[in-house]
Amino acid sequence: MTLNLYDTASREVREFVPLRPGTVGVYLCGATVQGVPHIGHVRSGIAFDVLRRWLAHRGYDVLFVRNVTDIDDKILRKAADADRPWWEWAATHERAFTTAYDALGVLPPSAEPRATGFITQMVDYMQRLIDRDHAYVADGNVYFDVRSLPEYGSLSGHKLDDVHQGESAGTGKRDPRDFTLWKAAKPGEPSWPTPWGDGRPGWHLECSAMATSLLGGEFDIHCGGMDLVFPHHENEIAQSHGAGDGFARYWLHNGWVTMGGEKMSKSLGNVVAIPAMLEKVRPVELRYYLGSAHYRSMLEYTDAALHEAAVGYRRIESFVQRVADRVGDVAVGEVTDEFAAALDDDLAVPAALAAVHNAVREGNTALESGDAASASAIAGSVRAMTAILGTDPLDDHWSASGTDEASTAALDVLIGAELERRAAARAAKDWPVADEVRDRLAAAGVEVTDTPDGAQWALKTKDS
């Protein structure tokens, strides 16, 4: 089977062929560390963590770079408003993002460059652009001349006449559609020396410099949120092609997390921070929820949808744990053909999850019939599939993530025993005992749902 990915640049699903056999270079636009991360921020991390895991499963050596933007207008403004040093503000929120990624089981990147660590490479990049007549200096600023590149707008489909960069005002621009590579120093702001005067980098320049420095002038895949297509990624392409680099061969973009139909953003005030989410569900359940939709689709957040996803994950977890309780260790097996076909089809996670749940139903049937060997083999396959999705129930990451996880595991054993007693009573048509178990669990805050896969349980939330 071949891996096919939707390439934003060509606007079609393309067969993935790496630049160098056996190795894949991936660059993901990471966080601008201006504040506490919310679920909209980490969706790209989870979506492309699945891509990384699938590439590794297919035998590739994956070089995965995720940058940190640690200097920009928003960071400077928010730090000033809080009367804190800009670098301390950035470092504090970078740690918050790292904590969130770790909590949700996102693999650490191969490299995590900060913008402020690549100033020298940015200066070299600007010099190349100036030498090739794609950039010019004005009043200590350096600008990219968008009219110098006939292909400008090819990624986003923007026509040159309709371009609005949306950046803070500079001086000396030849054309308002040009974008800033370097901002001349202002009093009280951090700055670095260049041949054209002190200043600091523009947003777009940093990613071209970091990506090509670490992955080479041409690399395989560039990822990010769909809100970055224009102007950020469009301008990255312009800079890189203008400097003579081939840059990314495939462009992948994930959809937003929305709330009330609007993209989550701090400016709209419709954000749900990661710590608040982890008071509602366990980290693995939040990961399952955020990764359950197709990466290119919008994910509309509601508490009900989150709760439903958590219950769905517990069905998987319960099956694997029941098998482990009966047969001992469950070794990681092989993914099913159905699962592999789904992920090879542009990372179709919803179809991949359908394959997981089909396996769980088959495994539960095997357990009920007493076929422990078949149930164990199926559980091994479920572990393999959920490992690629980052949600393997027996992964040490989840079992070691805190007392809440341990408490839930203990509850699963205790409540599972009660549900087995209820199932035996129902089979014997002993309805008073079955009702007694259900009512006692309900009084303890445990919600029981009867499904084709058997009874499932979930702790009642404040909203349920």
N, C-alpha and C positions, 0 to 999 in steps of 0.2 A: 504494500500500500504506500501511497505517497502522501506527504503532508501538504495540504493546500491552505493558504492564508489569504485573507482579504487585504489587498494592498490599497491604501487610500490614494496613493499617487496615480496608479493606473485605473482605479475605480473598478477593479475586478478581482475575483479569486484567482490566485496564481499558485502554481506548484512551487513549493519552496525548494530551492537548490542553493546550498551554501557556497559562499565565495571560495572557501578552502575546504576540501573534503574532510569530514570528521570534526570540524570545529565551527562553532557559530558565535559570532560577536553580536551582542545585544546591548543597546543603550536605551535606558528608560529615564525620561525626565522626572526627577524626583521632587522633593518638597522645597518650596520656598518657606524657610523656617521663620515665619512671622507670628505664629500663634499655635495653640494646642490643636492637634489633628482631630478631624472629625471623620465620619465614615465615608464621606465623599472623597476625602484625600487619599484614603488607603485602598480604595477600590482598584486603582491601577496597579498598586503593589501586589494585590492578591491575584488579579486577572493575569498579569504577566509572570507571576510566580508559577502559575499553572503552565504557561507556555514554557518556561525554563525547565520545569520538572518533566514535561512531556518530551522536550528535546533531549534531555539527559537520558530519559527512558529509552529513547530511540537510538542511543549510543553516541550522541554528540558530546564533545567537550565544550561546555557553554561558558563563554566569558561574558559575564553579566555586569554591566556598569550602571549604577543608579546615582545620579549626582545630587548634590545639595546646593541650593542657591542660598548663600549665607550673606549676601549683600544686595540690597535693592531699596527702592524708595519706601516700600511699605515697612520693611524692617527698620529703617532709619526713623521713620515717622513714629512707629509704635514704641520703639525704644525711647525716643525723646519724650513722648507723652507719658511714659512710665518712669521717666528720669533714671534710666538705666543705660549703661554703655551698650552700644549697638552690638558689639561682639559677644557680650554676655547674654543679651536677649536672644541672639541667633543660636548660641551654643545651648542655652536652656531649652529652646524649642526643638532643636535638632535631637537632643536626648529624648524629648517627648515623642517624636516621630519614631526613633529607634525602639523605644519601649513599646509603642503601639504595633510596629511591624513584628517585633519579637513575640508579643502576646498573641498575635494572630497567626503565628507559625510561618511567616514569610522568611524564606531563606536569606541569609546575609548576602549582599552582592559580592562579586569578585573584587570590585573596587568601588569606593564611595567618595569620589572627589568633591572637594568644596571649590566654589568659584574663586574664592580668595587665594587658593593655592595654585592657580593656573594663570596668574597675571602675565608672567613672562611669555607663555604660549599665546595669550591673547594679543600681546604687543606684536609678536611675530606674525600672527594671522592678519592683523590690521596692515602691517607693512606689505604683506603679499597682496592684499586687496588694493592698497594705494598704488603699488607698482603696476598692477594690472588695470588701473583706471576704473575700478569699481567702487572706490572710496575716496573721500576728500576730507581735508582738515579745515575747520572754521572756528575761530575764537576758542581754540583749545579743545573743541569737540571733534570727534571723527564720525562721519556719517557714511552710510552706504547709499550709493546712487542707484535707485531701483530701475531707472530708465536704461542703465548700462547693461542690464541682463534681460534679453528678449523673453526668456522663459519665465520671468517673475509672475507668480500667481498660478503656476501649473499645479501645485499641490491642492490648494484651496478652491481653485476655479475663479478667484477674484480677478476682475478686470482692472487694469492699472488706473483707469479713471475713477474707480470706485474705492480705491485704497484709502483707508484711514488707520494710521498706525496705533492711535490711542495711547501715545506715550507723553510723558511730561515735556513741556516746551523746552527747546534749546535755542541757541542763537546761531545764525549763519547758515541755515539750511538753504540749499539751492532750490529745493522742491519740498513742499510739505509732506509728500508721500515718502520721502527718504526716511530711513530709520537710523537710530543712534547705535553706534558701535562703542563709543567712549564718551563719557560725560566729563566736561571740564570741572575741576575742583571748585567747590563752594565753601565759604567759611563755615567751620564747625563740622564738616563732613569728612569721613575718611578718604584718603586718596593715595595713589601710587604714582611713581614717576614714569613718564614715557618720553619719547623724542618730541612729542607734540605738546607736552605740558602735563602737569599733575592732574589726576582725575580718578574715575572709577568706571568699571565696565558697564555697558548696557546689558540688558537681560539676555538678548539673543546670542551675543558673541560668545558667552561662556560655554554654551553647550557645543558649539562647533569646535572650539579649542579643546575642550575636555574629551569629547567623543573621538576626535581624530588622533589626539595625543595617546590615548589608551588603546584604541581599537584599530587605528590606521586610517589612512585617507579615504578608504572605502571599506565598509563593513556590512554586515548582513541586515540587521533589523533595528529600526528605531521605533520606540513605543512611547505612548503618552495618552493623556485624556483628549477627547475630541475637541475640547475648548482650546487646545493648544495648536490646532491645525493652522489657524491664522490669529495673530501674526507670527507667533513664536516659531513654529516649524517651517512655515513659509520662508521666514527670514533666515533660519538656520540653513535651509537649502540654498538660498541666494548667496549667503556668505561662503558656504563651502564650495559650491560650484564656481563662484567668482574667484575663489582662491586656487582653483584647479583640482579640488578633491572630488572624487566620485560620490562620497558620503554614503548614505543609507540606500540599500537596494530594495528594501521592503519597509513600508510605513504602516504600523498598526495603531489603532486608536480605540480606546474604551469609552463606552457611554457614561453618562453622569449618574450619580445617585440623586434622585429628585424627591421633593417633599411638597405635596400639594401641587404637583405639576411643574414646580420650579427647581432649577439646579440648586443644590445646597451651596450656600456661600455665606460667609460671615457678614457681608454687606446686607444681605436680605434677612439675616437673623434666623434662618431656618436650618441651623446646623445641629447635629447630635454628636457630641464629643465622645471619643472612644471610652474614657472612664465611665461616663454615664451609661453607655451601652452595656458595659460589662457588669453593671448592677442589675441588668434585665436578664441576660443570658451568659452562659459560659463563653470563654474565648473561642473554643472550637465551634460552638454553635453560631457565633457571630461570623466567623470565617466561612462556615458553610453557607450562611445566608448571603453574604456579600459576593461569594463566588458562584452562586447557584444560577444566575442568569447568564445568557450569552454575553461575552465581554463587550460586544458592540451595541447591545441594547441598553435602554434606560432601565434603571432599577428604582421603582417608586417605593420609598420607605413608608411603612406603617408599622405600628406595634403588632397588629394582627399578622402581618406578613412575616415579621421576625419570629413571632411565637410559632406560627405554622412551620417555618423552616426548622426551628429548634426541635419541634416534635418529629419532623421528618428525619432529622439527623439521629435522634434517639432511637428510631426504629433500626437504623443501621448499627448503631452502637450496641443496642440491646442484643441483636442477633450475634454479633461477633463476641460479645462478652459471655453470652450463654454457651456458645461453642467452647470458648476458652475455659469456662467453669467446668464443662463436662469432659473435655478431652485433654486439657492442659494447654501447652504452648500451641499457638496457631501461627505457622510459618507463613511469611508473605509468599503468595503464589504468582500466577500470571493473570494479566488483564484479559477480559473476554474480547472476542473479535468485534462484538457490538460496541464495546467501549472504545476500542482502538479506532474503529471506523468513525465514531463520533468526534473524537479529538483530532483526527486527521482531516476532518471536514471543518476547517477554520475554528478549531477549539470549541466545538458545539457541546458545551458543558451540560445544558439541559438534557440532551440525548444521552450523554455519558452518565448522568445521574439516573436516568431511566434504566440504563443497563445495570447500574449498581442495585437499584431497588428490585429489578427483576431477579437478580442473583439472591438478594436477601429473601424474597418470597420463596424461591426454590430451596434455599437453605433452611428456612423455617419448616417447610414441608418435610425435608429430609430429617430434621430434628424430631418432628412430631412422629415420624414413622420409625424412629429409632436407628436410622442410618447415620451413625456418628461419623463414619469415614467420609461419606459424601458431604455431610455438613461441614466437616473440617476443611475439605478441599475447597468448598465454595467460600467459606470464611476467609481462607487464604487469598482467594481471588478478590474478594471484597476489600481486604487489606491492601492489596496491590493497587486497586483502582482508587481507593480513597487516599492512598499515599500520594498519588499523582495530583489529586485535588487538594492535598495538604490537610486532610482530615482523618487520617488513619486512627481509629479509636484506640489502638494499642500502641501508638507512637509514644515514646518516652516523653516527648515534649508536652503532650497533654496530661499525662499522668503525673508529671513533675511540676505542673504549673501552679500548684498551691493547694491549700486545704479545701477550697471549694470543690476542686476536682475530686479529691479523695472523699469528701463528704457525699458528693453525688454518686460516686461508685458504690459507697456503702449503702446509700439509699436504694440504688438500683437492685442490689442483692436483696435487701429487706422487702422492698415493694414487689420485686419479682416473685418472691416466695408467696406473698399474699395474692398476687394475680394468678399464680399457679393453683392456689387453693380455690380461688374463685372459679377458674376454668374447670377444675374437677367438679365443683358443685354444680356448675351449669350443665356439664356433660351428664351428671346424674339427675338433672332436673330438680336439684335441691335449691329452689329459688330463694328461700329465706336466708340460707347461708351465703349465697352469691350476693344478695342485696346487702347483707350485713357487712361483708368485706368492702363492697363499693362505698357504702355510707361511711364506714370508718375511715377509709382513705380520703373521702371527700372532706370529712370533718378535720382531717390533718392537713388539708390544703393540697391534696393530690388529685389531679383531674385524670380520670380514666376514660379513654376513647376506644371503643371496639372497632377494629378494622379487619379487612380480609386477612391481614398478617397476624391477627391476634390482638389482644388488649395492649394498648400503649399508654404510658403515663407521662405526665408532665406536672411540675409544680405550678400552682396557680400564681399568676402575676398579679400585681396591684390593679391592673386594668381588666383582668379577666373575671 
